[in-house]
Structures are given as C-alpha cells and as structure tokens.
Amino acid sequence: MATILQRYVELHPTSRRLHARAADVFPDGVTHDIRHAEPFPVYVERASGSRKWDVDGNEIVDFVMGHGALLLGHGHPAIVEAVAAQLPRGTHYGASHELEVRWGELVRELVPSVEHLRFTSSGTEATMMALRLARAHTGREKVLRLREHFHGWNDSVTGQPRPEETIPRAPGLPQGFLDTSIVIDQNDVTALERTLREDGGEIAALIFEATGLHWGTDPIDIDYVRRARALTAEHGIVLIFDEVITGFRVSAGGAQEAYGVTPDMTTMAKIVAGGLPGGCVGGRAELIDQIAFRAGRTRIAHPGTYNANPLSAAAGSACLALIADGAAQERASATARTLAQRLNAVFREESVAGCVYGQASMLHIAPGMEAQPEDGYGWGWHALPARPPVVRAATAAALRRGMMNEGVDLMGAGMMVSAAHSAEDIDHTERAFRRTLRAMKDEGLLTG
C-alpha cells in the first residue's frame, strides 16, 4: 500500500513539474511562507464556491479560503460582477473616486472603533501605520505585544524571544527595533499589570490578535481583553486590535463587536477587500487625523500607490454590503460548529487523542490534545484548559498531505470555514479526516 507521501506525489505530477520551475525563480519555489510544503505544494488552476481544482484535475474542498479573505467563498457572483463592471472603467485613476468613499462608509458603519480610517494595500501596512500613529500620539516609543501574536512582517512587530532564548529570532532586524518591544504572555493579567506599572510611561501601544495567538490557536480570554482595555486607558496607552483575520468574520463588526470591547484603533485586511489586495487602519478620529494635512508639521505622511484602488474598492464595498447583516457569518459559524463536532467524533471513534476547537468560523486541529469541549466545539472566548501539545513537524505535514490526498485543503493545521461550505462538504471532510487518521496510524504517526 502506498504511503501518504507516495500517494501525494502520484496524485500531483503537474504540480511537481511546476514546482521544479518555480524553484528556479523563488526561494523554496513559493511566494508566501504558508504555501511552503514538502516535497512540493499543490498548484491550483481555478476555484468556485467552496471548492478549487488543481492543475492535475483534482477537486478540493477548500478550507484555506484565500488565507481567510473569502468569507463568501470563491467567486461570489455579486463580487465578480462588481469587479467586472469596474475593469473597463479603469483599474487605477491616480485620483479620488466615489467607490472609495462608499467602501470607507461601510467600514465605519460596521466596526465600532472606527470614526476615521485610512486604506492600505495589506494588513502588514495597516499595523505599520497604526503603531506609527500610536507613537506619534503618545510621544512614546515602546510597543507592548503578546508572545507569538502575528501582526505581519514589519520591523516593529517582528522578533520576539521565547522564554528560554537569549537571542531573539529576528535576523536582519536592527537591535533598536527589538529594544522598543516588550513581549509578554497572553492571558497573564499579573504580568500585564506589572509591565504597565513599571514601564507604562514608555509604552505607546498594546497590540494583539483579537481572538488570541495565530487566529485563536491559543484563544485569548475575554476577561483578559476587558482588563487590557481598562489598564491601557488608565495608563494613556493606545489599545490596538489586530482584526486582519477576525474583522467581519467573528461578527459583522469583528471580534470587538462580539466582545463588547472597543479598542482605540483597529487594523483590518482580508475580508475588508472582498478577496482582492487591501487593508485599512481605523479608530478614534484624533489618532487617525494625524495623517491629515491640517496637522501641519506634525502630520504623518501616508502615500501608497494602490491605497483604495478602484478594483479593491469595488470588491470590498460589494463584499461588506453583502455581509453587513451578519447572516453570512452566522451560516459559516454554524457550519464550523457542526464540522468540529463531527471531526471530534472521528477522533473518539478512531481512538486517537485529538481535538478540533475554535471560534466563529475558524477551526484548529490539535492531534494529541486529550480535552474536548463538552459540545464538541468551543473555548473561543476563554483560555484553553491547557496549551495545545506541540505537534511534530512530520505529523503536521502528514495530516495536511493526507487530507489533500482525500480532496481537502487545510489552512496549516486549521480550517477557515466560509458561508459557501455545504452539508456535502462537511460529509466529504469527515470521510477524508477518518481515512487520513487511519493512514497516519498505519504509518505510526499517531497513537491509537
């Protein structure tokens, strides 16, 4: 019987050839870190709804969903129509236009923290601007971050030592940037209180992923979020929610609306642009208006060739109009709940330790994790009973390959569920998961 790896290679010969070409052009042959896969990634030819088809004709239930950008699935007709209508009208005017105004109005209507906003081309750019605005507003330089929370690859949020490390993991980063960062563990209120008491006068901003590190792989506790809001206000520190992933997904107004906690600024991308490139930073007017020319000599410049370009504005405004009532979020979240319950049942039935958990429409698969939520899905608003076990790289890779062999693409060891996923997709994924666990057991990659 062929191994998981052997079957993967057999099923994807054209992808293998394309990767050989790509390896001569790109580092590791890929254009995004998460697309790196051994021995090669799968190359996709087209996508529609909840599915995509690779260059070898394999049909795949997609749980990557544009790295979380596609809440409505691939190629939603209204978004396709909006972009198609804009194309002959122009892709870049080098000028202001009505679509950007409508897009901005929709963001402000939906997100509680947003009084004013500025569009960017990515989430990384949005966090760059948010931190610059916070530093300028407070006159302070340091940024407080939570360990392993991801905010893009800009220098202000890159490099954080683990407790056992003496050298931060940040090749190419000047020491000065590291010196302006303070990194503490999430959910540790005592550490937060102590840090703000000792260093609060030097801290410009506290920034964190709104649902916890790595889009909630380890959820942040809602009581911690509430305490962070109170403490930052007390110390004059700007609180920034990174909602690049959670914005418009957890609810129409993002995690902050669901929490009932309003930050000073919010960074957004992915869903905000309807699947095209785009992001934004929004928040209190006095913070965002530091970009305004009326700020004079203290203004913060913000160029950006593709800021609010007409195509992204068309897609973004169409998408936000479609999801403003929250129905799409509710549908995706209900599908995710059912999927998690079904996959947790598979873990139990196959006598394999493991758990699928999550929040809203974001799921995480943790092989080796003993605890499971009582209803088969949860912990999204509260800290886990214990940190997820460290999964060996070989095990994680086999899970991803095994599921791909069965026609399911995972987002790493997680799943971004969309409003386009159907009952048929759940059935297919459950069967694929069962077969993959059995294959992994046969190869000694799982116990049970």
C-alpha positions in Angstrom: 0.0 0.0 0.0 1.3 3.4 -0.9 2.3 5.8 1.9 0.6 9.2 2.4 3.7 10.8 0.8 3.8 8.4 -2.1 0.2 8.9 -2.9 0.6 12.7 -2.7 3.4 12.5 -5.3 1.3 10.2 -7.6 -1.8 12.4 -7.5 0.1 15.6 -8.3 2.6 15.1 -11.2 1.8 18.5 -12.8 2.2 20.4 -9.6 5.6 18.6 -9.1 6.7 19.8 -12.6 5.5 23.4 -11.9 7.3 23.5 -8.6 10.6 22.4 -10.3 10.2 25.5 -12.5 9.2 27.7 -9.5 12.3 26.6 -7.5 14.5 28.2 -10.1 12.7 31.5 -9.6 11.6 31.9 -6.0 13.2 30.9 -2.7 11.9 27.4 -1.9 9.8 27.8 -5.1 6.9 29.7 -3.2 5.6 33.2 -2.9 4.2 33.0 0.7 5.6 31.2 3.7 2.4 29.3 4.4 2.5 27.8 0.9 5.8 26.0 1.5 5.2 22.2 1.5 7.5 19.2 1.1 8.1 17.7 -1.3 6.2 20.4 -3.3 3.0 22.4 -2.9 -0.2 21.8 -4.9 -0.8 24.3 -7.8 -4.4 25.4 -8.3 -6.0 26.2 -11.7 -9.4 27.6 -10.7 -11.8 27.9 -7.8 -15.6 28.4 -7.3 -17.7 28.5 -4.1 -16.3 26.1 -1.5 -14.0 24.2 -3.9 -11.0 24.5 -6.1 -9.4 22.4 -8.8 -5.6 21.8 -9.1 -3.6 21.6 -12.3 -4.0 17.8 -12.2 -7.8 18.0 -12.2 -8.2 17.0 -8.5 -11.3 18.6 -6.9 -10.6 20.0 -3.5 -12.8 21.2 -0.6 -11.0 24.4 0.3 -10.6 25.5 3.9 -7.8 27.9 3.2 -10.2 30.3 1.6 -7.7 32.9 0.5 -5.9 32.8 3.8 -9.2 33.8 5.4 -10.1 36.5 3.0 -13.0 34.7 1.4 -15.9 34.6 3.9 -18.3 34.2 1.0 -16.3 31.6 -0.9 -14.6 31.8 -4.2 -16.1 33.9 -7.0 -19.2 35.2 -5.3 -21.4 36.4 -8.2 -22.0 39.9 -6.7 -18.3 40.5 -6.1 -17.3 39.1 -9.5 -19.9 41.4 -11.1 -18.7 44.5 -9.2 -15.1 43.9 -10.2 -16.0 43.0 -13.8 -18.0 46.2 -14.1 -15.1 48.3 -12.8 -12.4 46.8 -15.0 -13.4 48.7 -18.2 -13.9 51.9 -16.2 -10.3 51.8 -15.0 -8.0 50.0 -12.6 -6.1 52.9 -11.2 -7.1 56.6 -11.6 -4.3 58.2 -9.6 -7.2 60.2 -8.2 -10.0 60.0 -5.6 -13.2 58.3 -6.6 -16.7 57.5 -5.3 -16.2 53.8 -4.7 -13.5 54.5 -2.0 -16.0 56.8 -0.2 -18.7 54.1 -0.2 -16.1 51.5 0.9 -14.9 53.7 3.8 -18.5 54.4 4.8 -19.3 50.7 5.1 -16.2 50.0 7.3 -17.2 52.9 9.6 -20.8 51.7 9.8 -19.8 48.2 10.8 -16.7 48.5 13.0 -17.4 50.1 16.5 -14.0 51.6 17.0 -13.8 53.4 13.6 -14.5 57.1 13.5 -12.0 57.8 10.7 -9.9 55.4 8.7 -7.2 55.1 6.0 -6.9 52.4 3.4 -3.7 50.4 2.8 -2.7 47.6 0.5 -2.2 44.9 3.2 -2.6 44.0 6.8 1.2 44.5 7.4 0.9 48.1 6.1 -2.1 48.6 8.4 -0.2 47.6 11.5 2.8 49.7 10.5 0.6 52.8 10.3 -1.3 52.0 13.5 1.9 51.8 15.5 3.3 54.9 14.0 0.1 56.8 14.8 0.2 55.5 18.4 3.8 56.5 18.9 3.2 60.0 17.5 0.1 60.5 19.6 1.7 59.4 22.9 5.2 60.7 22.3 6.4 57.3 23.5 8.4 54.7 21.6 7.8 51.2 23.1 5.2 48.7 21.9 3.8 46.0 24.1 3.0 42.8 22.3 1.8 39.3 23.3 4.0 36.4 22.6 3.5 34.7 19.3 0.8 37.1 18.2 1.2 37.8 14.5 0.9 41.3 13.0 2.6 41.0 9.6 6.3 41.2 8.9 7.0 44.9 9.5 10.0 45.6 11.8 8.0 47.0 14.7 6.3 43.6 15.3 9.0 41.1 14.2 11.3 39.3 16.5 10.4 38.0 20.0 12.5 35.8 22.2 10.9 32.7 23.7 11.5 32.5 27.5 14.4 30.0 27.1 16.1 32.0 24.3 18.7 34.7 24.8 18.9 35.8 21.1 15.6 37.0 19.6 14.5 35.3 16.4 14.9 38.3 14.1 17.7 38.0 11.5 18.1 41.3 9.7 16.4 43.4 12.3 18.3 46.2 13.9 18.7 45.9 17.6 16.9 49.3 18.1 13.6 47.8 16.9 13.9 44.9 19.4 14.7 47.4 22.2 11.4 49.2 21.6 9.4 46.0 22.0 8.2 44.4 25.2 6.7 40.9 24.8 4.6 39.2 27.5 2.4 36.1 27.6 -1.3 36.4 26.8 -3.9 35.8 29.5 -1.4 36.6 32.3 -3.1 39.6 33.9 -0.5 39.8 36.6 2.3 40.2 34.0 0.2 42.8 32.2 -0.4 44.8 35.4 3.3 44.6 36.4 4.5 45.7 32.9 2.2 48.7 32.8 3.1 49.7 36.3 6.8 49.5 35.7 7.0 50.6 32.0 3.7 52.2 31.2 5.1 55.7 30.9 7.3 54.5 27.9 4.7 52.3 26.1 2.8 53.8 23.2 0.6 50.9 22.3 -0.6 47.4 23.2 -1.4 45.4 20.1 -2.7 41.9 19.9 -4.7 39.5 17.7 -8.3 40.0 18.8 -9.0 36.3 19.4 -5.6 35.0 20.5 -2.3 34.0 19.0 -2.3 32.6 15.5 -6.0 33.4 14.9 -7.1 31.8 18.1 -5.0 28.6 18.1 -4.5 29.5 21.7 -7.5 31.7 22.5 -7.3 34.9 24.4 -9.6 35.1 27.5 -12.3 37.7 27.3 -11.6 38.8 30.9 -8.0 39.5 29.9 -9.3 41.6 27.0 -11.5 43.6 29.3 -8.7 44.1 31.8 -6.4 45.2 29.0 -8.9 47.8 27.9 -9.2 49.2 31.4 -5.5 49.2 32.1 -4.4 50.8 28.8 -7.0 53.6 29.3 -5.6 54.1 32.8 -2.0 54.5 31.6 -2.7 56.5 28.4 -1.7 53.6 26.2 -3.3 53.1 22.8 -5.1 49.8 22.5 -4.9 48.2 19.0 -6.9 45.2 18.0 -5.4 43.3 15.1 -8.5 42.2 13.2 -6.8 41.4 10.0 -8.3 37.9 10.2 -11.2 38.3 12.6 -12.6 41.5 11.2 -16.0 41.0 9.7 -15.7 37.2 10.4 -16.4 36.8 14.1 -19.3 39.2 13.6 -20.2 41.9 11.1 -18.3 44.3 13.4 -15.5 41.9 14.1 -14.3 40.5 17.4 -14.7 43.8 19.1 -18.4 43.9 18.5 -18.8 40.4 19.8 -16.7 41.1 22.8 -18.4 44.4 23.6 -14.9 45.9 24.0 -13.9 48.9 21.8 -10.2 49.5 21.1 -8.6 52.8 20.2 -7.6 51.6 16.8 -8.2 48.5 14.6 -6.2 47.0 11.8 -8.0 45.1 9.1 -7.4 43.4 5.8 -8.5 40.2 4.0 -12.3 40.2 4.2 -12.4 44.1 4.1 -11.3 44.0 0.5 -13.5 41.2 -0.7 -10.7 38.9 -1.7 -8.6 41.5 -3.5 -5.5 43.2 -2.0 -6.4 45.8 0.6 -6.4 46.7 4.2 -7.1 49.6 6.5 -6.4 51.1 9.9 -9.3 52.8 11.6 -10.0 54.2 15.0 -10.6 57.4 17.0 -10.5 60.5 14.9 -7.8 62.2 16.9 -5.5 59.3 16.2 -6.2 58.8 12.5 -6.3 62.5 11.8 -2.6 62.8 12.5 -2.4 61.9 8.8 -4.5 65.0 7.8 -2.6 67.9 6.2 -4.2 70.2 8.7 -1.9 68.6 11.3 0.8 70.7 9.9 4.4 70.0 10.7 3.5 67.1 13.0 1.4 65.2 10.3 2.3 61.7 9.4 2.7 61.1 5.7 0.9 58.2 4.2 1.4 57.5 0.5 0.7 54.2 -1.2 0.2 53.7 -4.9 -2.6 51.2 -4.5 -4.4 52.6 -1.5 -8.2 52.3 -2.1 -7.6 51.4 -5.8 -10.9 51.1 -7.8 -10.8 47.3 -8.1 -10.2 46.6 -4.4 -12.8 49.3 -3.6 -15.3 47.6 -5.9 -14.7 44.2 -4.4 -14.5 45.5 -0.8 -17.7 47.6 -0.9 -19.6 44.8 -2.6 -18.5 42.2 0.0 -19.2 44.4 3.0 -22.7 45.2 1.8 -23.4 41.5 1.4 -22.2 40.6 4.9 -23.4 43.7 6.8 -26.5 41.9 8.3 -24.4 39.1 9.8 -26.2 36.3 8.1 -23.1 35.0 6.2 -21.1 35.0 9.5 -23.9 33.0 11.2 -24.0 30.5 8.4 -20.3 30.0 8.3 -20.1 29.7 12.1 -22.9 27.1 12.2 -21.1 25.1 9.6 -17.9 25.3 11.6 -19.6 24.1 14.8 -21.1 21.1 13.0 -17.8 20.3 11.3 -15.9 20.5 14.6 -18.4 18.2 16.3 -18.2 15.6 13.5 -14.4 15.6 13.4 -14.2 15.3 17.2 -16.4 12.3 17.0 -14.0 10.8 14.4 -11.1 11.3 16.9 -13.0 9.4 19.5 -14.3 6.7 17.2 -10.8 6.1 15.9 -9.3 6.0 19.4 -6.9 8.8 18.6 -6.2 11.6 21.0 -7.0 14.9 19.4 -9.4 17.8 19.4 -10.9 20.3 16.9 -11.9 23.6 18.5 -12.4 27.2 17.5 -14.4 30.3 17.4 -16.9 31.6 15.0 -15.8 30.1 11.6 -12.2 29.5 12.5 -11.2 25.9 13.5 -8.0 24.4 14.8 -7.0 20.7 14.7 -4.8 19.6 17.7 -3.6 16.0 17.4 -2.6 14.6 20.8 -4.8 17.0 22.8 -6.8 15.0 25.3 -9.5 17.5 26.3 -12.6 18.2 24.1 -15.3 20.8 24.7 -18.5 19.3 26.1 -20.5 20.2 23.0 -17.6 19.3 20.6 -16.9 23.0 19.8 -15.8 25.9 21.9 -13.2 27.7 24.0 -13.4 30.7 21.6 -13.9 33.3 24.3 -11.9 31.6 27.0 -8.4 30.3 27.6 -7.9 26.6 26.8 -7.8 24.2 29.8 -4.2 23.5 28.7 -1.9 24.7 25.9 -2.2 22.5 22.8 0.5 19.9 22.6 3.5 20.6 20.3 2.8 18.5 17.2 5.9 17.1 15.4 6.5 18.6 12.0 6.3 15.2 10.4 2.8 14.6 11.9 1.5 18.1 10.9 2.8 17.6 7.3 1.3 14.1 7.1 -2.1 15.5 8.2 -2.0 18.2 5.6 -0.8 15.8 2.8 -3.3 13.1 3.8 -6.2 15.5 3.7 -5.1 16.8 0.4 -4.9 13.2 -0.9 -8.6 12.9 0.1 -9.5 16.2 -1.6 -9.5 18.6 1.4 -7.0 21.6 1.8 -6.3 22.7 5.3 -5.1 26.1 6.5 -2.0 24.7 8.1 -3.5 22.7 11.0 -6.7 24.7 10.9 -9.7 25.5 8.8 -11.2 28.7 7.6 -14.9 27.9 7.0 -16.9 30.1 4.6 -20.6 30.7 4.1 -20.2 28.7 0.9 -19.4 25.4 2.6 -22.3 22.9 2.4 -23.5 19.8 4.2 -22.0 17.8 1.4 -18.6 19.5 2.1 -18.9 18.5 5.8 -19.7 14.9 4.8 -16.7 14.8 2.5 -14.4 16.3 5.0 -15.5 13.9 7.7 -14.8 10.9 5.5 -11.4 12.4 4.4 -10.5 13.0 8.0 -11.3 9.4 9.0 -9.3 8.0 6.2 -6.4 10.3 6.9 -6.2 9.4 10.6 -6.3 5.7 9.7 -3.4 6.2 7.2 -1.4 8.1 9.8 -2.0 5.3 12.3 -0.8 2.8 9.8 2.4 4.7 9.4 3.0 5.1 13.1 2.4 8.8 13.1 -0.4 8.7 15.6 -1.1 6.6 18.7 -4.3 4.6 19.0 
